[in-house]
Structures are given as structure tokens and as C-alpha cells.
């Protein structure tokens, strides 16, 4: 008995030791997982051979590679490509791949290809330069037609891209480090030095490998090497990124960083729990999307898919795409029949088109170069996911998965699925057919409303508010409606945008912050200071940018410290992309707001150096020069912009104001008149033209300009008071009384109510 108790005690002690060891092991791995390092996809094969083999040779695997004979698909056997009278030549030397073509400054030279970029339906080639840059050659290889072609011939058809253009292949638009790298390699670190203008870009794997999605794998591998009997249970097997047992939104967000048109805040560092801490997505607005949200430019799926009903119903990327091979899970309509019944949606009563094996003639266009076979109209994607060609040969489908609306094409000029096949027919022909099949559509589409809002129809304000409040509206479209609401100058729109500052949707908050119009500094502080503690970096830095005009001495110590910190966050995000004109321009703005004028000028000038055609930097630099009485330089900059962009009404407006200040009144009038003609919605241009006409004693022109302001913004108090003042000076007191009554109607509790009533009574 005594021996039995001794053995029992010994067993308990051993069990206790094992538990302690396991606990210590688990805590160690948890700690280790936070400091995990990248170990490479080859370490995954032993346990995950199936997944590895699916990934191998996928588009992710082939996203980028070293240029060797097994990866280069283009013809480098002394192939020639002639464009605009110049012959580029592709050749091999000592096992390396070269191209003879025009380079920097348009001067011909020979360049070695360092890497392949992409694999289908085109492959591009990266050329190294001495400052760490890699540039994407604009002559690409069409892998389907087996030919060289120039991207500018299809992407920039109406533009002549000269060597000093931002779009030229050795300039920033074709820069791999900043434009492409972060989504084509794993653990990419851009490492751009704004001072030296040099890159030291690195990666752990050249392609999009396992750890690009799952995060660094060292802790996971260490855990996996422990004997299964003693292996502790730890969070997500030691991986920083959880890819299973997550919500639909969480999965979509994991793909979104690369599959979206967006602004990045920094390197793509794992883990990334909050999408809007690492990027700010582009809204579906002109010129990136059509007015109804369909893709126009390269939008990379996220901005389309998050508009869709599928997204609202928690459909996720892997419902259709295999996570490792990226291939579709099923062929043809079977992909859609996972959720939509074949009997209903595969029937002729739904699609009204001939099946593949039915008798009929294909549609033939472009002298036989484009043939649409019988049966194409029965495919779900043909009607619900029409697409566009990008980069000349890359056909990408719109993932908003919408009902075809040729009737909207008639109203809005938007594309529709019907006319993608029936290119010889009109949108009215298509609309008539869909009405015959399905009846007249009365379904509301936000595109009609956005079209009105984009045209500055203030009557759209109540409907925009209704759209935002509709629970069936996607978050992206709510944010888009907020964007347009902020551009419509009514009291209702302004007050509602103020309410939206505290909306639960981060994208709506971002747009509300951007478009919020404060009546004074106190309102700016009261509404936006709380957002410096917002849950997302995206919103915090937008608030910091707006608040940066406030002197820190005007705030209490805690608020001042928080604003200073968040402004630093804003600057850090802009410095990450300081190799681009837009970020340099934004840095110029924040330094102007904070009174650091030398830094502001430095960044504006750098923006202009990067892209001489980036007019916002020239305009803001001109404004800054004006502040320091460097008006001749300012005028020169604005004239440069007008010469390059003769339809920029807002620049004529700025130039007109500057010239009026310089005493060049007649020239100023001409530029302000042009500004009003080109941007009739810009009431400030009309108002300043009114003041200039008044100064020059051109009274009839003056009142016409002021009336133009009020026709667009009838409730604008500044304009109404200006009209009363003008009419009184002109002894048109009865007309002034009518204006005073309007003010009392719009603003019944206005502080000068008694003065206005006294004036009305005195005249009457």
C-alpha cells in the first residue's frame, strides 16, 4: 500500500512536469510566433505537398521570376519590333537576355533584362538601373498571339508618350519598386530613400508564395517539428495570419491589399488585422469607374466585388477560386450552380439565348477577327460579369456581378453586357429586348442618382441621404454617396456630412472627414479631434490632415500631443510613397498647413521634378510663392499648367485671382470669365468675378455674375448679403428687400434678424 501510494505520487509529479513543460513550450511558441521570420515555401512541402503542388505554376508562383531560359516566354532570338519608325531588337548574349531600344531621354541603348514579370496573357520584363530602380519595359510579350506589342498603343491610344512624360517606360509610371513590387513578391520591403532618391528594395521570395498569405512561417515550422504526442495546442498553429474559420469579410480583406486599387500606407507587414490600417481603397468614381460602378480603369476586383449583392450575402473569394491554384473550382455555369439552381437560371426562360449545340450562326465582326460563338449568351458570366481589356490583351471581368441594364446605357452612357456581344446593335435595341423578355425595369440603380450628383444636381441630396441610410447599400457605395454629398452645397448636405463623421463605416467616415465644411475653427476641433483616436489609421490621418491648419498652441496639451503624433503618422505614410508626385504634393500641403514653408516648397518642387505634368503641385507651389510675394514665379507656373491643360477651369480661377492682386485687372477678368465658363459649378469663381466687375464699375456684368452664384447656391448667406449690399449701393432698394426676405426665410433665427426686419419695414 505504501509502495502504491509512492508510485502514485511519482506519477503525479511526472505529469506535473510534463504539463509544465508543455505550458512553457506553448508560451515560448506564442512569443516566438510574434517574432516569426520568413523561411520560404520549400519548407512547406513536407507537410503540405498537395497545397504546394496546387500553388506551383499558378499565377502567384509566376508573378515574378529571374530571367532565365525556363522563365522567359518572349522571342529573344534577334526579334525586331518596329514602332514609330524605330526598331527595337530582342537578343541573347552569354545566356543573358537583352533589348536594344530607346531609353532615358529617348536615347537608344542596350539593356539587360533582370526579371520576368507575370506570365499570361502577357509577360513584361524588368530592366535594372543604377539607383536601385527596376523599370517595366513597355514592349510586352503577348503569350497568346506569340508577338511583341507596345502597351502604349492600347493603353494610351490618344497620347504621344515622349521621354519626359511620367508614363514613359523609364519614368515613375512604369517603376516596379513603387507601382508593382509589393504585390508580386513575398515580404517586399521597398526601402526608398527620399533624400538620395534611391531604392534598396528587398524580398524573401521573388514570387507570391505561401508566406505572402499565411505570414512568416518559422514559428509554425518549429511547432510542427515537435512530436505530435507532446505538441501543444497554440493559436493558429503558430502562424500570424489566420486563413481558416474566419468571416467572409475577413477573407476578402486578406485578398484586398493586392487585389484593389488603393493607396498603401507602408510595407505589407504581417499580421494585418485591420485592412484600413495598411491601405485606403479607391472609391468607384470617375475616372476610375463608370458612374454606375462598372470597371473603367484597372480596379483589381475589390472595388467591384464589395459593391455586389454576393458580398453582402457573405460570398467570399474561395467560393469560386481555389486558394492555392487560383483556378476556378468548376467549369462554366457549374460554378454559379453552387448557389443558383440550374433549373431556374440555366433555362432559356431566364437567359433567352441559344445553347451551344443549337443550330445558329455565330456573330462575326472585324472581318472575322472577332467571333462570338453560339451558346456564349447562356453563360452566366457573359451577362453578369462582362469585362474589359487592360494592358491591351488582358480581359478582366467585372466582379460587381450585376443585372444587365442596357436601359441605363441609354440614360448614362454606361456599358452593358448585351452590347459587348452585339456590338453592331444600339443600347436601345438591347433595352427593347430586355424589356420584351423581362418587362420594363423599375428597379432603382444608384448609378442614376450618382449621375445627377456628379452633375451638381442639389435636388439629389435627399436621395443620396436615403441611399446612405439604406441597409442594402454596400459600404463602398455609401462612401461614394458621401463623397458626392459633400460636393453639393446645401445646408442639408453639409449638416448630414457632419453627422456622418461618426458613422460606423470607416470608408464613410473617411469621406465625411474629407468633405466636412466647418463654420469655424471651434467646429473643426470639436468634430474632428475625437477622430485622432479612430480605430483605423486611414481615418486618423485624414482627420490629422484637416486639423493640421490649427496652431498646436490653441489646443490643450493632450490634444496637441495627439495631433502632433497623428500628423507624424500622416507624414510617415506619405514618405513611404515619396517616390511619387502625389505623395510629395501631399507632403507639401501638410508642411504648408503646419507653417514649414521651406519643406513645403521642397516637396512641391520634387513633385514637379518627378512629374512635370502633375498640375496640383504647380498650382499649390504657385499659391505658396504668392504668399512670399514671388508672384512672377507663381504666374509662370500657372501659365505652364494652362498651356498643358487648357480646359482646367480652376487653374484659370487661381491665375485670375493672382493677376488681380498683381494689378493686371483686364487679364484677370478674362481668366476669371474662362474659369466660370469651364467650371460653372464653381461659384467662388463667379463671386470673385462679381467683385472684380464691381471694382471696374461694370455693374450689369457684376450683378449677372452674382445672380449666377445664387442660381447654383440660393441659400448661400455670403452671396445673399453681397447682393443686398450691391442693390442698396445701386439704389435698388425694393430688390434688396426681396433678398432680405429670402434670408429670413432660409435663416429664421439669424442673429441680424431684427436689422433685416427693420430694413424691410423702412423701405416698405
Phi, psi and omega in degrees: 000316180296319179295320179297317180295324179296315179297321179297317179296319179297320179297319180294321179296316180298318179297320179298319180295316179299315180298318179297317179297315181298319180296314179297321179297315180297315180296323179295318180291323177301315179295319181296324183296330178290334180251025185298151178242164180278131186241351176097150185292335182294337178285350182271342190300318187306317183259337187235050185297318181300310182294321179297316181293327175294319181290323184301131181073008174284172178298328176294316179297324183265014184301328178199149179200163175291141183282098175228173186301330182280346183250334182281121181264337184289163180275106178250026179266062183057036178286147181240146177226120184255129177212131180051039175081359180249137181257117172268145183233136180248123186212169178243146177211123180054040178077002179256161183250134185226158172225135171259116184202177176288135181243214179305137181072007181076011182272129180296146178197175179249132186228134178276137176277124181266320186219153168270152183225109183082174184218332180202149354280009175218157174232130176255170185227136185259131181249127180278148174233161192295339181268020178087359179283149165237129184246141180276116177299133183278350170273114186245165180258120176280109187284344179272315181267358177053060182209155170277143175210158182258125184300326183297334182291339180246330183272319182239058188304320187264010183240141172264110185271104179270169187295340180265006180276141177306331184277348181298149194296337179266003181255186194298328184297334181251023180276122182293317186304319184259330186267330193231328197301317191298341181249004181245356180222168183258137179058045182286131173237114187293315176053059175267134178255108183296333182288314182267349184060035181239155178249147168227060188287134182229165174208163175267327172222143189290337183247186178271096188259188184307314186286347175297326181258323185269347182089172182302139193253005186298315180295321178297316180296319178297320178295318183295335181283347178286140178307136185302328182292328183249002182292126181284157172275125180229164182299125172051032175059025177086004178268143182286332183249122178272125182245354176241160181055044177237165182284167177300314180299320180296320180291315179301319179296327179295326179277339192294327186305320179266327185265049178207152170274120189201172169254130181268144180267348182173186177299153184279089185258132177275153352279162184232074187291324182247114183304319187277010168269348184239349181201163176232110186286152177283133176286155177283075180231166176297139008261017186269331181226159169288164187296338178265011176091359177287153182294139176236302174265184178288111187244355168059035163080309188305313182294339176273309186299323182286353170279339196281158173294328178303314181297319180295334179267016174069024169289141182234169186305317186281359170293329183249325185252136172292133187295336185256316179275339183072358180287157175294144185287333180222158179275146172054218184291345179301333177298318182280332181289357171300326183240327185257129187292136179300320184300321182276308190267349176263002184272156179295333179292346177263311187261340174060025180238160180287142176287165184304321185267001179284155180289136180171173182249140176290161174273126184238125182227168176053046178055040176088358180284337179235117182233128177249113188283156174300135181104345181299326182287351178270352180281131181305317185292335181297323182266324188257350178222055177297160184224190178218158176271132174238153182055028174087316188231357187263104181274118181239134184273144177286122184268015174280348170049068189252162174284132179301133181228073176297338176295328177287330176300321178296321184275321192247350183074022180271157178286165175214158186297324185300313184279357172289328175267311183271067186289346180271359181252162179272164176293333177293320177301315180293318180296321179297320180292316180293327176293321178296320183283315191245356185089166183291129182283127173246007182294127178291137172232131184301338180302322179296321180289316179297323178300317178293317181295321179295335176270014176064035176277104182293342178290350179280349186305307181301325181286327175296318178297317178298320179297318180295324183277349180286122183294343179273354178280133180293156182299323181294321180285327173300317178294322178296317177297323177296319177303311182288326178300320180293340180269357180258114191277076172233160178299321181295315181295318181295317181292324181288322176300322177299318177299323185288350177302331181254021179295151181290340182272120184298322180294322176295317178300317180302312181292326178295318178297316181297325189253001179295130178249110181274141178285332178201177182297324181298318178292321177302315180293313185295325183276323190258336179304319178300334183284353173292348176251017182301154182289346181239141177299323181306314182282321181302314184286332174295318179295319180298320179299314180294324183278351185294347178283350182273134174291130183300334180292344179277355183251158171292164189300321181291315179295320180297317180295320181292318179295317179300317180297316184286328172298321177297322176297318179300312181299321180297318180293324179287325179292333177302322181248035182288000174277002181238147185300322183298317181290321176298322177297315179297322176295321176301320180294314184292325178288327174296313181300325183265010174077016179261074194289326178296316177296324179297311180298320180301316182285322175299316180296323178293323176299318180292323178297319180294317182216099184297342181263005179279091191292329181302324180293321178295319181296313182290327174295321177298318179297322180289319175301320179299322179299329181256024175060028175262058191290328179297318177295321179296314180298320179298316180299315182293324176294325175300317181296315181297321178296325181278324183231081186292353180256011182278089184300322182294332179284322173301322179298310180297318180295319178299317178296317180298315183291328175296319178296327180279358179084011179267068193294317183294318177295321180299316178302315181300319181288323177292322176299318177296320179300316180295320180294319183279329181230072184299338180283346181279090184291336178295325177296315178297321182293318178291328174295319175304312181296322181289317175301316181299316179297323181274006177064033175258077194295318182294318177296325181297310183293328176296317180295320180291319177297328177297320177301312185287337176292334179267320180234075185296342183260004184291115187294321180299317181290322180295315179294322178298324180289319177302313181300315181297315183293323178295316178299329182269009181059036177250061190294325181295322177292324178296322177298318179300321179291319179300320178295324177298318180299315180294329178290314181286326186230075186296339180250026182296142182304322180272026182307314183296320180297320180293318179296320178296319180297316180299316182293321182295321182285321181286000000 
